[in-house]
Amino acid sequence: MSKTKPMVTKENAIQAVVVADTFEDEFVPITNDIALSLFPLVNKPLIDYTLEFLSIGGIEETFLFCCNHVAEVKAYLNQCIQDAVGWTLTMKVQIIVSESCRSFGDCLRDLDAKGLLRGDFVLLEPGVISNIYLLPLLKKHSDTCQSDKGAAMTLIFQECGLAHRSLCPQDETLIAINNKNRILFHKKPRKTGDRRVEFPLEIFLENASLSIHHNIKDTHIAICSSSVLPLFSDNFDFQTRDDFIRGLLMNEEIMGSTVYCNILKGSDYGGAVLNWRSYQALSLELNNKWIHPLIPSSKSDTCYRNRHVQEDSTVSASAKLSQTCHLERSIIGPNVTIGNNVKILDSFIFENAHIEDDAVVSLSVIGSNSLVKKGAKVTAGTVLGKGVIIEENLLVENSLVQAKDPEDGLKEDKLGHNAYRLRADEDEEDLNIDKLLAGRLSRLHIHEDLYESEYESENDFSESEDELSHTNSPPPDDTKLFFSEVIDSLTRGYEDKLLCDNLILEINSSRYAYNVTVKEVNFNVIKAILIMSHKIPDGPQYFNGFSQLLAYFAPILKNYIKNESAMADCLQAIEDVSINSDLKDKWAVFSLKYLYEKDYLTEEAILKWFSKVEKNTKFHSQVKPFADWLQEAEEEGSSEEESD
């Protein structure tokens, strides 16, 4: 054990445990040479964000458990102390070293043997970044323990739409809880590979009320009682936190321990760097200052937006960029050199890397001290380890590449003197797709031909579409992702009776996060409001409930139906929802009449739209009486004006 901060510890200090190693191979070959905790996240080590979060959150003593690259981690923390970094002023950090640990569970068993923890503590899995204030959560867990002596752990979740980019598919979580937030069922369907989820019948029979949550994100933060470490020590099959939860739920009567949860809403944010996809998502959110008060990089780094460096790329002050390079949504580390006519898209370039003239890097990670020579192309989720050299005009795509020859390497895996492609074990999933950037990026997964059509005339790039295609999978639809987030925001707002002005801010934030047009925004916002009428109970009071729903969202309707073009989008949304949903026969007419009477829609806009509605359809026949009435009213008005 090595103390990195000379501070007297209080007996009742609020404690946290950070397990710094992942024990998986998601970040190979980068993690061969650097600890996950020292990964540069927007040009700042990951551990900085974690310790800053704990310090701001009210933690006074943190145990950082390290198994790999211990000397480098110690050196970095000691440098932070010398520089008087913010968290060093309020929090004591101790490094716990055990090179024999091979799992998350082993680390906790080792901590239990050392007897360093004195009561409730915060437990963080590797790579956690958050802005949550922890003291209220600790107090709530303590209150839970007063009423339930067997309460072992409170899991912290964040409300999150299923399509949100920060939600890793493998981390998708489904829970069932009672009215006291006690977890009765917990499952990660994508991780276990289950296509069907079966709930135990007894949890419904034994509980008067039960809620099932699927719209949540695991923050990988937990509040633990003092019983957690002994439970890991007594059960050597608990290798991960999920094993622990599953074991307690399956053997509740034997172990006498329970698990609770706390679901956060609003501006509270929690997430973890689990793989390259989550690394990319968290980089984007940090780069856009969405995890306040955590800041992404030092003041010397600059967020560029000009002719050559566009779309919020962050470039270290010590990097050297040519005037003819082109960057989009990329992070450029310290002392990186980028040559003439280089094109870098949605990529991460670590420190001391060198990209020579005419090279292309897209959707990839270039490790420290690597060299991409003239005319080479590194694309489609490639990850280069430290010191890799990619030879001139070489195409490398969808590959893990390291500088040293692997023991089980094949002749065809040698790409150059300092470049060897890694292969997955035969009993493991293929390393491409799931463990790389390609195919798992949300809004950033964009086909190369889009870039070509936009920038070919300016930069005169001549790469072929076949050479630069990323994967055979279609890119995610930004419009669908935007629509999903709008539905989540409006549903939450209506249930919690939030101010519509705040919901408009959320919707506009989602608009800028995705590549959607104003027309798509208008259409999808109105469509989302209309679709919410599905949740109104059927019966005599249905249309009264529908009126209340539309009245509540009046500020949003007014904000997004401002002109003739927006009216056309609104009418198209009514037609789309009516045709594709099983609704009451008078639903479409009621919607049109309500919006017309409230002056959101004009006669001219409705009649112009109706003239283009396909005839001989059920929808046409439903709306025709209302359109005829409008037409007659308009003609009568015209006749009166002429007689006057």
VOGU-3710 file (C-alpha; in Angstrom, 3 decimals, decimal comma):
1> msktkpmvtk> 0,000/0,000/0,000  1,367/3,389/-0,974  0,059/6,649/0,445  0,025/9,391/-2,117  -1,298/12,139/0,113  0,041/13,074/3,564  -3,236/13,838/5,308  -4,569/12,749/8,675  -7,681/10,617/8,154  -10,746/11,201/10,285
11> enaiqavvva> -12,292/8,150/11,920  -15,652/8,926/10,315  -14,278/9,967/6,910  -16,621/9,400/3,982  -14,896/6,713/1,925  -14,901/5,498/-1,663  -13,298/2,602/-3,512  -12,249/2,924/-7,157  -11,245/-0,260/-8,976  -8,905/1,087/-11,635
21> dtfedefvpi> -8,494/-2,017/-13,842  -11,074/-3,515/-16,151  -9,720/-7,146/-16,307  -11,049/-7,383/-19,859  -9,532/-6,870/-23,308  -11,823/-4,154/-24,667  -8,962/-1,692/-25,069  -6,226/-3,996/-26,338  -3,634/-3,139/-27,665  -3,693/0,339/-26,053
31> tndialslfp> -3,890/-1,110/-22,522  -0,736/-3,150/-23,174  1,236/0,044/-22,531  -1,006/2,344/-20,512  -3,380/1,901/-17,569  -7,072/2,458/-18,235  -7,060/5,088/-15,487  -4,463/7,095/-17,440  -6,340/6,922/-20,744  -6,484/10,416/-22,292
41> lvnkplidyt> -10,128/11,477/-22,401  -10,274/14,754/-24,365  -6,550/15,139/-23,566  -6,960/14,653/-19,815  -6,345/11,373/-17,914  -9,518/9,494/-17,083  -8,608/9,219/-13,395  -8,672/13,027/-13,113  -12,387/13,099/-13,919  -13,104/10,277/-11,474
51> leflsiggie> -11,206/11,810/-8,546  -12,584/15,273/-9,264  -16,110/13,847/-9,217  -15,501/12,119/-5,866  -14,005/15,245/-4,347  -16,862/17,476/-5,496  -19,337/14,777/-4,436  -18,221/14,979/-0,799  -15,804/12,024/-0,481  -12,916/12,551/1,963
61> etflfccnhv> -10,896/9,339/1,505  -10,527/7,223/-1,638  -8,840/3,858/-2,108  -7,606/3,396/-5,666  -7,122/-0,308/-6,386  -4,477/-0,947/-9,080  -3,176/-4,183/-10,558  -1,394/-3,038/-13,726  0,964/-0,169/-14,625  1,163/0,715/-10,939
71> aevkaylnqc> 4,370/2,781/-11,162  2,902/5,058/-13,832  -0,302/5,598/-11,825  1,676/6,412/-8,664  3,900/8,834/-10,548  0,925/10,625/-12,035  -0,883/10,999/-8,697  2,278/12,267/-7,019  2,610/14,854/-9,789  -0,992/15,930/-9,159
81> iqdavgwtlt> -0,173/16,450/-5,485  2,879/18,560/-6,352  0,769/20,637/-8,742  -1,973/21,029/-6,078  -4,700/19,783/-8,420  -8,190/20,556/-7,069  -9,092/17,142/-5,663  -5,801/16,914/-3,721  -6,917/19,762/-1,439  -10,011/18,055/-0,028
91> mkvqiivses> -9,528/14,319/-0,422  -6,975/11,731/0,636  -6,093/9,042/-1,929  -4,394/5,745/-1,146  -3,231/3,321/-3,810  -3,868/-0,341/-3,040  -1,627/-2,632/-5,079  -2,256/-6,312/-5,720  -0,863/-7,832/-8,901  -2,421/-11,204/-8,066
101> crsfgdclrd> -6,034/-10,027/-8,499  -7,695/-11,266/-11,671  -11,203/-9,872/-11,263  -13,292/-7,138/-9,706  -14,323/-9,609/-6,984  -10,692/-10,437/-6,161  -10,031/-6,738/-5,531  -12,895/-6,477/-3,052  -11,823/-9,658/-1,274  -8,330/-8,221/-0,942
111> ldakgllrgd> -9,772/-4,988/0,464  -11,807/-6,959/2,992  -8,650/-8,720/4,196  -6,911/-5,361/4,711  -9,747/-3,995/6,868  -9,463/-0,431/5,592  -13,165/0,381/5,286  -15,104/1,333/8,390  -18,726/1,706/7,295  -20,821/2,633/4,276
121> fvllepgvis> -18,745/3,515/1,204  -19,096/4,442/-2,454  -17,965/1,759/-4,901  -16,921/2,705/-8,431  -16,207/0,317/-11,257  -13,424/1,167/-13,753  -13,696/4,309/-15,867  -16,532/6,107/-14,045  -17,250/9,759/-14,869  -20,029/11,609/-13,092
131> niyllpllkk> -21,188/14,922/-11,645  -23,492/13,414/-9,001  -23,414/14,860/-5,481  -22,953/11,744/-3,346  -23,776/12,842/0,195  -27,603/12,765/-0,239  -27,316/9,299/-1,774  -25,227/8,086/1,161  -27,799/9,530/3,569  -30,638/7,837/1,701
141> hsdtcqsdkg> -28,794/4,502/1,783  -28,236/4,923/5,523  -31,967/5,532/6,019  -32,722/2,414/3,977  -30,399/0,390/6,216  -32,290/1,629/9,274  -35,542/0,181/7,953  -33,958/-2,914/6,339  -31,032/-4,335/8,286  -30,185/-6,604/5,363
151> aamtlifqec> -29,714/-3,777/2,852  -26,297/-4,381/1,286  -26,112/-2,104/-1,745  -27,898/0,758/-3,484  -27,292/0,866/-7,240  -27,308/4,278/-8,883  -29,094/4,483/-12,218  -29,764/7,438/-14,485  -32,956/7,874/-16,457  -31,980/7,512/-20,108
161> glahrslcpq> -33,686/6,731/-23,406  -32,748/3,423/-25,011  -31,449/5,149/-28,143  -29,224/7,598/-26,288  -25,627/7,523/-27,513  -24,153/7,292/-23,987  -26,019/4,038/-23,339  -23,825/1,131/-24,382  -26,000/-1,675/-25,825  -24,197/-4,339/-23,786
171> detliainnk> -24,976/-2,311/-20,651  -28,724/-2,145/-21,283  -30,421/-2,857/-17,934  -33,878/-4,093/-16,983  -35,023/-3,997/-13,356  -38,205/-4,586/-11,388  -38,574/-2,754/-8,071  -41,191/-2,483/-5,334  -42,581/0,750/-3,895  -39,543/1,087/-1,602
181> nrilfhkkpr> -37,074/0,901/-4,528  -35,916/-2,562/-3,558  -34,685/-4,498/-6,585  -36,561/-7,760/-7,094  -35,320/-8,510/-10,612  -32,138/-7,380/-12,394  -30,937/-8,359/-15,841  -28,724/-7,104/-18,667  -30,310/-8,844/-21,694  -27,681/-7,877/-24,285
191> ktgdrrvefp> -24,831/-8,983/-22,028  -26,372/-12,390/-21,355  -27,538/-12,814/-24,948  -31,161/-13,491/-23,928  -33,793/-12,509/-26,457  -36,611/-13,218/-24,028  -36,830/-12,030/-20,448  -38,804/-14,145/-17,988  -39,887/-12,583/-14,709  -40,353/-14,827/-11,666
201> leiflenasl> -44,086/-15,110/-10,970  -43,587/-14,770/-7,216  -42,407/-11,163/-7,429  -45,845/-10,240/-8,778  -47,722/-12,406/-6,288  -45,800/-11,168/-3,256  -45,915/-7,433/-3,984  -48,971/-5,208/-4,128  -47,215/-2,811/-6,498  -44,277/-3,314/-8,822
211> sihhnikdth> -42,594/-1,083/-11,394  -40,441/-2,258/-14,288  -37,744/0,064/-15,630  -36,000/-0,302/-18,959  -35,285/3,357/-19,712  -32,285/3,545/-17,385  -28,514/3,625/-17,645  -26,181/1,953/-15,161  -23,822/4,621/-13,826  -21,534/1,882/-12,396
221> iaicsssvlp> -21,699/3,663/-9,051  -23,000/1,891/-5,955  -23,462/2,830/-2,299  -22,364/-0,135/-0,191  -22,914/-1,237/3,384  -20,091/-2,733/5,433  -21,525/-6,207/4,685  -20,594/-6,040/0,976  -16,895/-6,923/1,321  -17,512/-9,959/3,619
231> lfsdnfdfqt> -20,168/-11,188/1,160  -17,564/-11,128/-1,627  -15,083/-12,926/0,644  -17,605/-15,643/1,492  -18,614/-16,231/-2,122  -15,673/-16,738/-4,445  -17,961/-17,102/-7,457  -18,756/-13,374/-7,190  -16,317/-12,086/-9,810  -18,212/-8,960/-10,890
241> rddfirgllm> -20,760/-6,612/-9,366  -23,437/-8,211/-11,573  -22,505/-11,615/-10,113  -22,983/-10,123/-6,649  -26,444/-8,742/-7,496  -27,542/-11,961/-9,179  -26,300/-14,057/-6,239  -28,169/-11,986/-3,659  -31,409/-12,031/-5,645  -31,234/-15,790/-6,241
251> neeimgstvy> -30,294/-16,654/-2,642  -32,100/-13,921/-0,767  -33,413/-16,194/1,988  -30,019/-17,834/2,527  -27,904/-14,679/2,512  -30,464/-12,364/4,089  -29,187/-9,418/2,023  -31,104/-7,057/-0,253  -30,286/-4,616/-3,039  -31,928/-1,237/-3,642
261> cnilkgsdyg> -31,693/1,370/-6,369  -31,857/5,120/-6,866  -32,899/6,435/-10,290  -31,553/9,922/-11,029  -33,211/12,483/-13,275  -32,438/15,944/-14,573  -28,888/17,216/-14,870  -27,289/14,413/-12,842  -24,961/12,418/-15,077  -23,174/9,140/-14,578
271> gavlnwrsyq> -21,377/6,830/-16,978  -18,308/4,698/-17,454  -15,726/4,047/-20,146  -16,501/0,379/-20,803  -15,370/0,030/-24,423  -14,501/2,139/-27,444  -18,122/3,032/-28,078  -18,638/4,472/-24,598  -15,217/6,133/-24,852  -16,360/7,931/-27,986
281> alslelnnkw> -19,732/8,914/-26,484  -18,218/10,274/-23,266  -15,592/12,180/-25,245  -18,338/13,871/-27,239  -20,339/14,790/-24,145  -17,284/16,119/-22,322  -16,205/18,043/-25,403  -19,613/19,717/-25,514  -19,478/20,597/-21,785  -22,503/18,444/-20,972
291> ihplipssks> -21,091/16,979/-17,730  -20,863/20,211/-15,769  -18,886/21,000/-13,612  -16,311/18,545/-14,996  -14,228/20,212/-17,691  -12,709/18,223/-20,528  -9,198/19,591/-20,910  -6,707/22,194/-19,837  -7,001/25,805/-20,963  -4,151/25,298/-23,384
301> dtcyrnrhvq> -6,255/22,963/-25,503  -8,466/24,589/-28,082  -11,805/23,652/-29,577  -11,351/24,576/-33,227  -13,994/25,437/-35,789  -12,622/26,875/-39,029  -12,038/25,963/-42,653  -9,737/23,030/-41,972  -10,643/21,974/-38,426  -14,384/21,656/-38,037
311> edstvsasak> -17,200/20,215/-35,954  -15,809/20,766/-32,442  -12,487/19,008/-32,784  -10,167/19,506/-29,817  -6,495/20,038/-30,561  -3,703/20,180/-27,988  -1,760/23,439/-27,961  1,468/21,520/-28,555  0,159/19,731/-31,662  1,442/20,799/-35,070
321> lsqtchlers> -1,147/20,908/-37,848  -0,565/21,803/-41,466  -2,783/24,430/-43,061  -4,153/21,908/-45,551  -5,252/19,154/-43,165  -8,949/18,552/-42,513  -10,376/17,447/-39,130  -13,899/16,647/-38,015  -15,081/15,588/-34,540  -11,626/14,370/-33,543
331> iigpnvtign> -9,365/14,721/-30,508  -5,715/15,520/-31,205  -3,288/14,900/-28,329  -0,082/16,654/-27,244  2,908/16,817/-29,614  0,989/15,247/-32,489  2,193/16,159/-35,982  -0,261/16,190/-38,897  0,975/16,685/-42,459  -0,414/18,223/-45,626
341> nvkildsfif> -3,778/17,094/-47,057  -4,372/14,738/-44,128  -8,008/13,892/-43,469  -9,029/12,878/-39,915  -12,671/12,072/-39,176  -14,239/10,945/-35,857  -10,901/9,696/-34,513  -8,552/9,940/-31,540  -4,871/10,689/-32,017  -2,825/10,075/-28,858
351> enahieddav> 0,318/11,979/-27,878  3,463/12,039/-30,028  1,740/10,382/-32,988  2,740/11,453/-36,510  0,363/11,444/-39,494  2,221/12,092/-42,756  1,001/13,817/-45,924  -2,113/12,579/-47,770  -3,016/10,033/-45,069  -6,637/9,321/-44,070
361> vslsvigsns> -7,754/8,328/-40,562  -11,447/7,734/-39,881  -13,346/6,156/-36,978  -10,076/4,920/-35,474  -7,656/5,318/-32,581  -3,987/6,088/-33,193  -1,886/5,166/-30,147  0,964/7,220/-28,731  4,240/7,385/-30,689  2,602/5,762/-33,715
371> lvkkgakvta> 3,413/6,705/-37,303  0,998/6,659/-40,234  3,112/7,183/-43,326  2,320/9,079/-46,495  -0,863/8,063/-48,310  -1,849/5,360/-45,800  -5,502/4,873/-44,822  -6,521/3,758/-41,310  -10,300/3,303/-41,225  -13,376/1,475/-39,981
381> gtvlgkgvii> -12,642/1,050/-36,307  -8,931/0,316/-36,387  -6,979/0,692/-33,131  -3,198/1,169/-33,335  -1,175/0,426/-30,206  1,849/2,337/-29,015  4,701/2,695/-31,513  2,940/1,112/-34,500  4,227/2,102/-37,950  1,809/1,924/-40,901
391> eenllvensl> 3,726/1,899/-44,180  3,089/4,189/-47,148  -0,166/3,754/-49,102  -1,228/0,820/-46,904  -4,963/0,338/-46,193  -5,759/-0,892/-42,662  -9,381/-1,281/-41,666  -11,312/-2,877/-38,820  -8,152/-4,178/-37,117  -6,296/-4,197/-33,820
401> vqakdpedgl> -2,636/-3,544/-34,514  0,332/-3,663/-32,129  4,031/-2,950/-32,619  5,314/-6,318/-31,334  4,898/-9,674/-33,019  2,329/-11,674/-30,974  3,289/-15,178/-29,909  0,417/-16,786/-31,810  0,693/-14,484/-34,836  0,427/-15,730/-38,405
411> kedklghnay> 2,546/-14,645/-41,348  -0,351/-12,856/-43,025  -0,899/-10,781/-39,882  2,356/-8,892/-40,343  1,559/-5,486/-41,827  5,053/-4,050/-41,507  8,214/-3,932/-39,425  6,330/-2,495/-36,428  2,745/-3,489/-37,222  1,101/-6,825/-36,412
421> rlradedeed> -2,616/-7,504/-36,591  -4,130/-9,207/-33,532  -6,624/-12,024/-33,772  -9,445/-12,998/-31,413  -9,333/-16,341/-29,641  -11,394/-19,005/-31,361  -13,767/-19,291/-28,402  -14,358/-15,525/-28,236  -16,547/-13,247/-30,298  -14,953/-11,564/-33,284
431> lnidkllagr> -13,134/-8,460/-32,107  -14,521/-6,272/-34,867  -17,894/-4,538/-34,394  -18,529/-5,100/-30,659  -15,121/-4,099/-29,355  -14,218/-1,473/-31,908  -15,615/1,833/-32,973  -17,126/0,645/-36,249  -20,804/-0,263/-36,092  -21,258/0,812/-32,467
441> lsrlhihedl> -21,146/4,580/-32,882  -24,452/6,372/-32,715  -24,595/9,705/-34,515  -20,878/9,659/-35,370  -21,116/6,565/-37,576  -21,411/8,325/-40,943  -20,530/6,825/-44,317  -17,355/8,135/-45,894  -19,136/8,987/-49,132  -20,937/11,809/-47,312
451> yeseyesend> -17,598/13,389/-46,519  -16,399/12,834/-50,072  -19,350/14,622/-51,660  -19,042/17,601/-49,319  -15,301/18,166/-49,336  -13,976/16,626/-52,544  -14,029/19,911/-54,491  -12,217/21,828/-51,749  -9,560/19,306/-50,756  -9,349/17,267/-53,964
461> fsesedelsh> -9,360/13,884/-52,239  -9,672/10,989/-54,649  -10,119/7,961/-52,378  -12,573/5,444/-53,734  -15,825/4,705/-51,931  -14,961/1,009/-51,707  -11,649/1,669/-49,963  -13,187/3,940/-47,336  -16,477/2,191/-46,619  -16,720/1,488/-42,908
471> tnspppddtk> -18,872/-1,611/-42,525  -21,648/-3,417/-44,319  -24,078/-2,352/-41,578  -26,313/0,656/-42,252  -25,600/3,721/-40,114  -28,055/4,489/-37,307  -30,853/6,859/-38,323  -30,328/10,190/-36,561  -33,998/11,080/-37,033  -35,132/7,944/-35,194
481> lffsevidsl> -32,681/8,604/-32,374  -33,899/12,200/-32,123  -37,546/11,085/-32,121  -36,844/8,577/-29,339  -35,258/11,272/-27,169  -38,190/13,644/-27,800  -40,647/10,928/-26,719  -38,630/10,347/-23,540  -38,463/14,067/-22,725  -42,161/14,729/-23,351
491> trgyedkllc> -43,319/11,633/-21,473  -41,197/12,501/-18,453  -42,283/16,131/-18,634  -45,987/15,257/-18,752  -45,730/12,731/-15,913  -43,703/15,071/-13,686  -45,532/18,223/-14,852  -42,313/19,987/-15,830  -42,300/23,432/-17,396  -42,687/23,228/-21,168
501> dnlileinss> -39,980/25,876/-21,560  -37,514/23,410/-20,026  -38,729/20,665/-22,357  -38,160/22,964/-25,340  -34,558/23,423/-24,186  -34,135/19,631/-23,979  -35,606/19,151/-27,454  -33,349/21,828/-28,928  -30,333/20,214/-27,258  -31,283/16,888/-28,851
511> ryaynvtvke> -31,698/18,631/-32,192  -28,121/19,915/-32,090  -26,841/16,531/-30,888  -28,218/14,815/-33,997  -28,071/15,651/-37,666  -31,756/16,634/-38,118  -33,286/19,481/-40,105  -35,798/22,057/-38,852  -38,495/20,301/-40,875  -37,692/16,973/-39,189
521> vnfnvikail> -37,750/18,650/-35,783  -41,212/20,141/-36,363  -42,621/16,880/-37,723  -41,199/14,649/-34,972  -42,089/16,928/-32,038  -45,744/17,157/-33,145  -45,804/13,434/-33,903  -44,437/12,650/-30,434  -47,161/14,728/-28,754  -49,866/13,060/-30,851
531> imshkipdgp> -48,546/9,564/-30,163  -48,819/10,232/-26,416  -52,601/10,146/-26,888  -52,202/6,343/-27,152  -51,686/6,247/-23,380  -55,037/7,911/-22,599  -57,541/5,281/-21,336  -60,232/4,463/-23,878  -63,767/5,466/-22,940  -66,199/8,393/-22,875
541> qyfngfsqll> -63,559/10,710/-21,418  -60,929/9,921/-24,056  -61,220/13,160/-26,023  -61,423/15,184/-22,817  -58,098/13,633/-21,791  -56,688/14,313/-25,262  -57,697/17,998/-24,929  -55,900/18,215/-21,577  -52,778/16,670/-23,125  -52,749/19,171/-25,998
551> ayfapilkny> -53,458/22,062/-23,619  -50,506/21,081/-21,421  -48,181/21,062/-24,448  -49,576/24,369/-25,802  -46,246/26,249/-25,348  -44,459/23,526/-27,343  -47,080/23,548/-30,097  -46,809/27,324/-30,309  -43,009/27,136/-30,435  -42,839/24,591/-33,264
561> iknesamadc> -45,833/25,632/-35,412  -44,741/29,126/-36,385  -45,265/29,378/-40,142  -46,835/27,717/-43,184  -43,999/25,245/-43,558  -44,341/24,160/-39,911  -48,130/23,826/-40,395  -47,479/21,463/-43,297  -45,147/19,413/-41,056  -47,821/19,318/-38,342
571> lqaiedvsin> -50,500/18,136/-40,781  -48,152/15,475/-42,133  -47,602/14,268/-38,554  -51,378/13,969/-38,003  -51,697/11,956/-41,214  -48,740/9,713/-40,328  -49,969/8,926/-36,798  -53,553/8,379/-37,916  -52,665/6,012/-40,754  -50,095/3,994/-38,807
581> sdlkdkwavf> -51,987/3,683/-35,515  -55,197/2,001/-34,387  -57,063/5,091/-33,180  -60,652/6,196/-32,798  -62,425/7,078/-36,048  -62,835/10,713/-35,011  -59,226/11,090/-33,761  -57,905/12,826/-36,898  -60,864/15,220/-37,158  -60,636/16,036/-33,447
591> slkylyekdy> -56,905/16,808/-33,797  -57,462/19,029/-36,832  -60,408/20,838/-35,293  -58,601/21,460/-31,997  -55,477/22,850/-33,670  -57,603/24,926/-36,059  -59,725/26,427/-33,271  -56,597/27,245/-31,250  -55,145/29,043/-34,310  -52,195/26,670/-34,706
601> lteeailkwf> -53,465/25,766/-38,203  -55,126/27,970/-40,833  -57,899/27,091/-43,278  -55,554/27,599/-46,214  -52,915/25,248/-44,799  -55,447/22,501/-44,045  -57,165/22,697/-47,443  -53,859/22,817/-49,313  -52,664/19,717/-47,435  -55,985/17,869/-47,848
611> skvekntkfh> -55,931/18,392/-51,617  -52,849/16,148/-51,718  -54,204/13,391/-49,418  -54,645/10,151/-51,314  -58,282/9,619/-52,256  -60,255/6,384/-51,825  -58,611/5,791/-48,463  -60,115/5,487/-44,993  -58,148/8,500/-43,803  -59,447/10,641/-46,673
621> sqvkpfadwl> -63,040/9,721/-45,920  -62,547/10,479/-42,214  -61,177/13,971/-42,819  -63,339/14,922/-45,833  -66,395/16,200/-43,870  -64,189/18,609/-41,899  -62,374/19,747/-45,065  -65,732/20,281/-46,828  -66,941/22,355/-43,882  -63,823/24,512/-44,063
631> qeaeeegsse> -64,241/24,896/-47,829  -67,861/25,976/-47,453  -66,937/28,442/-44,708  -64,196/29,896/-46,888  -66,553/30,218/-49,876  -69,229/31,877/-47,738  -66,633/34,310/-46,404  -65,537/35,128/-49,958  -69,144/35,682/-51,056  -69,799/38,051/-48,171
641> eesd> -66,670/40,049/-49,018  -67,750/40,336/-52,683  -71,270/41,505/-51,736  -69,791/44,126/-49,431
//
